[in-house]
């Protein structure tokens, strides 16, 4: 398989075509790859490529764009947009890569849900997984989210973002992209300091509203069935979980319940940190990842 640092694509036997991007520096040309799973709801890989770039000095990174995102084709049946559908695509990608198993997989937020779904469904096909502020499908954390909102009432740093969250109803990719950028402060402990870094990482990303809508419907079924919660014990991969304690989107309960279900996992909860640990706590985040994977 061609592993030059550039954009690639492959046609899977399920009829879909997938795009992926490989990034590495010269000294990591022969290192084992890390599969970085992008979120399934249309955000793409740009924010991850920017944020995780310090890892390129140590590892080869493969950013996989799930069905419907960043040039990867949409399924004929839009109901097949759940995190478990996307995990099945990763198994086809593994076969395409010619690997007996993935040496390591990393997923942030919804990307972490896809990685976790893969590790549950194909436990023998991945050695290590890294979950960063991931969504544990089936965990109800609305009460905690509302508590964050209540505590932030009157804080000017968050006011416009929560107002946008309350009133917005985007009907196009452009409107949805504007919404995603407008609500960014909610995701940070110190938005005044870190939101500009996040927005710069997004750069010119246009977020796919179709993906967001279809994933929301498909994953709602997964949540109701609580399959991901019930099958945590199936994960055999060595597991590292990194979370910001002040994450108001994927709250700390996602870490706690995942840790309970995967007893051999290592969990790191970072103080004064929200949904993007590599932005608010970069030293702690990258040190933990490198120690977990082993520098090459």
C-alpha positions in Angstrom: 0.0 0.0 0.0 1.2 3.5 -0.9 2.1 5.3 2.4 3.5 8.5 1.0 2.4 11.6 2.9 -0.4 12.8 0.8 -4.1 12.3 0.1 -5.3 8.8 -0.9 -8.5 6.9 -1.6 -9.7 3.3 -1.9 -12.8 1.6 -3.0 -14.2 -0.8 -0.5 -16.1 -4.0 -1.2 -19.3 -2.5 0.3 -19.5 -0.1 -2.7 -18.2 3.0 -0.9 -15.1 5.0 -1.7 -13.1 6.4 1.1 -10.5 9.1 1.4 -7.7 9.3 3.8 -4.6 11.4 4.4 -1.2 10.2 5.6 1.2 12.5 7.4 4.7 11.9 8.8 8.1 13.5 9.0 11.2 12.1 7.5 12.4 10.3 10.6 9.1 8.5 11.1 9.0 7.0 7.6 9.4 3.4 8.8 7.4 3.7 12.1 4.2 1.9 12.7 1.1 3.9 11.7 -1.5 5.3 14.1 -5.0 5.3 12.6 -6.7 8.6 13.5 -10.4 8.3 13.1 -12.1 11.6 12.2 -15.6 12.4 13.6 -18.4 10.9 11.6 -20.7 14.0 11.6 -18.9 16.0 8.9 -16.2 18.0 10.6 -13.3 16.4 8.6 -9.7 16.1 9.6 -8.2 19.6 9.4 -8.6 20.4 13.1 -7.0 17.1 14.0 -4.1 17.4 11.5 -3.3 20.8 13.0 -3.7 19.8 16.6 -1.9 16.5 16.5 0.9 17.6 14.3 3.5 17.3 17.1 3.0 13.6 17.0 4.3 13.5 13.4 7.9 13.7 14.8 7.3 10.3 16.5 4.6 8.4 14.5 3.1 8.0 11.1 -0.5 9.3 11.2 -3.3 8.0 8.9 -6.4 10.3 9.0 -9.4 8.3 7.9 -12.5 10.1 6.6 -15.6 8.2 7.5 -18.5 7.7 5.1 -20.0 10.9 3.9 -17.1 13.1 5.1 -14.3 14.9 3.3 -14.8 13.2 -0.1 -15.7 9.7 1.3 -19.0 8.6 -0.4 -22.4 8.5 1.3 -24.2 5.2 1.7 -27.3 4.6 -0.4 -29.3 4.0 2.8 -28.8 7.1 5.0 -29.8 5.1 8.0 -26.4 3.4 7.8 -24.5 6.3 9.4 -24.0 5.0 12.9 -20.7 4.8 14.7 -20.9 1.0 14.3 -21.4 1.3 10.5 -18.3 3.4 10.4 -16.4 0.9 12.5 -17.3 -1.8 9.9 -15.7 0.5 7.3 -12.5 0.5 9.4 -12.3 -3.3 9.2 -12.5 -3.0 5.4 -9.7 -0.4 5.5 -7.5 -2.7 7.7 -7.8 -5.4 5.0 -6.9 -2.8 2.4 -3.9 -1.8 4.3 -2.8 -5.5 4.6 -2.5 -5.4 8.4 -3.3 -8.3 10.7 -4.3 -5.7 13.2 -4.1 -1.9 13.7 -1.0 -1.2 15.9 -2.9 1.8 17.4 -6.1 3.8 16.8 -6.9 7.3 18.1 -10.3 9.0 18.2 -11.5 12.3 19.6 -15.1 13.0 20.5 -17.3 11.1 18.0 -14.2 9.8 16.4 -13.5 8.1 19.7 -17.0 6.5 19.6 -16.1 5.0 16.3 -12.8 3.7 17.6 -14.5 2.2 20.6 -17.1 0.6 18.4 -14.3 -1.0 16.4 -12.5 -2.2 19.4 -15.7 -3.9 20.7 -16.7 -5.4 17.4 -13.2 -6.6 16.2 -11.3 -6.9 19.5 -8.5 -9.0 18.0 -7.8 -6.5 15.2 -6.4 -3.6 17.2 -3.6 -3.6 19.8 -4.0 -0.1 21.4 -6.6 2.6 21.4 -6.5 6.2 22.5 -9.8 7.8 23.4 -9.7 11.6 23.8 -12.9 13.2 25.2 -14.9 10.5 23.5 -18.6 10.0 23.3 -19.8 6.8 25.1 -23.0 6.1 23.2 -25.8 5.3 25.6 -24.5 7.4 28.5 -27.0 10.1 29.5 -25.1 13.2 30.6 -27.7 15.9 29.8 -28.0 16.8 33.5 -24.2 17.5 33.8 -24.3 19.6 30.6 -27.1 21.7 31.9 -25.2 22.2 35.2 -22.3 23.6 33.2 -24.7 25.9 31.4 -26.2 27.1 34.7 -22.8 27.7 36.3 -21.7 29.7 33.3 -24.8 32.0 33.3 -23.7 35.6 33.5 -20.2 34.8 32.2 -19.7 37.0 29.1 -17.2 34.5 27.6 -20.0 32.0 27.0 -23.1 34.1 26.6 -23.2 34.5 22.8 -22.3 30.8 22.3 -25.1 29.5 24.5 -27.5 31.9 22.8 -26.5 30.6 19.4 -27.0 27.0 20.7 -30.5 27.9 21.8 -31.7 29.8 18.8 -29.8 28.4 15.8 -31.5 26.1 13.2 -29.0 25.8 10.3 -30.3 24.7 6.9 -27.2 24.6 4.8 -23.5 23.7 5.2 -22.5 27.3 5.3 -25.0 28.1 8.1 -24.0 25.0 10.0 -20.3 25.9 9.7 -21.0 29.3 11.1 -22.9 27.7 14.0 -20.0 25.4 14.8 -17.6 28.3 14.9 -20.0 30.4 17.0 -20.6 27.8 19.8 -16.8 27.0 20.1 -16.5 28.8 23.5 -18.7 26.2 25.2 -16.0 23.6 24.5 -13.3 25.3 26.4 -12.3 26.0 30.0 -10.6 29.2 29.0 -12.2 30.2 25.7 -10.7 33.7 25.6 -7.3 32.1 25.4 -7.9 29.0 23.3 -10.8 29.5 20.9 -8.6 31.4 18.4 -6.3 28.4 18.2 -9.2 26.1 17.5 -10.7 28.3 14.9 -7.4 28.7 13.2 -7.1 24.9 13.1 -10.5 24.6 11.5 -9.3 27.1 8.9 -11.6 26.9 5.8 -13.3 23.7 6.9 -17.0 23.6 5.7 -18.9 21.3 7.9 -21.4 18.8 6.3 -24.9 19.3 7.7 -26.2 16.1 5.9 -23.6 14.1 7.9 -24.6 15.7 11.1 -28.3 15.1 10.7 -27.9 11.5 9.5 -25.4 10.5 12.2 -27.7 12.0 14.9 -30.6 9.8 13.8 -28.5 6.6 13.3 -26.6 7.0 16.6 -29.8 7.6 18.5 -30.7 4.0 17.9 -27.3 2.9 19.2 -27.8 5.0 22.3 -31.2 3.5 23.0 -30.0 0.0 22.7 -27.0 0.8 24.9 -24.9 -1.6 22.9 -21.7 0.4 23.4 -22.2 0.5 27.2 -23.0 -3.2 27.4 -20.0 -4.3 25.3 -17.2 -2.4 27.0 -16.0 -5.7 28.4 -15.3 -6.9 24.9 -12.4 -4.5 24.5 -9.1 -6.3 24.8 -6.9 -3.5 23.3 -4.6 -1.6 25.7 -6.6 1.6 26.3 -5.7 5.1 27.2 -8.4 7.6 28.0 -7.7 11.3 28.2 -10.3 13.8 29.3 -10.7 17.4 30.2 -12.6 17.6 33.5 -14.4 20.8 32.4 -15.6 19.3 29.1 -19.2 20.5 28.8 -19.9 18.5 25.6 -18.6 15.0 26.3 -18.6 15.2 30.1 -16.3 13.4 32.5 -18.9 10.7 33.1 -17.9 9.3 29.7 -14.4 8.7 31.0 -15.6 7.2 34.3 -18.1 4.8 32.7 -15.6 3.7 30.1 -12.9 3.1 32.7 -15.4 1.0 34.7 -16.2 -1.1 31.7 -12.6 -1.5 30.4 -10.9 -2.5 33.7 -7.4 -2.6 32.2 -7.6 1.0 30.8 -5.6 3.9 31.9 -7.5 7.1 32.5 -6.2 10.7 32.7 -8.5 13.5 33.8 -7.0 17.0 33.3 -7.9 20.0 35.4 -8.8 23.3 33.8 -9.4 21.6 30.5 -12.4 21.2 28.2 -13.1 19.2 25.0 -9.7 19.7 23.3 -6.9 18.6 25.7 -4.1 19.1 23.1 -5.0 22.8 22.9 -5.6 23.5 26.6 -3.1 20.9 28.1 -0.7 20.1 25.3 2.3 19.0 27.4 0.2 16.6 29.5 -1.7 15.2 26.5 1.3 14.6 24.2 3.4 13.2 27.0 0.7 10.7 27.9 0.2 9.6 24.2 3.9 9.2 23.6 4.5 7.2 26.8 1.5 5.0 26.0 2.6 4.2 22.5 6.3 4.3 23.0 8.4 6.7 21.0 10.1 5.2 17.9 
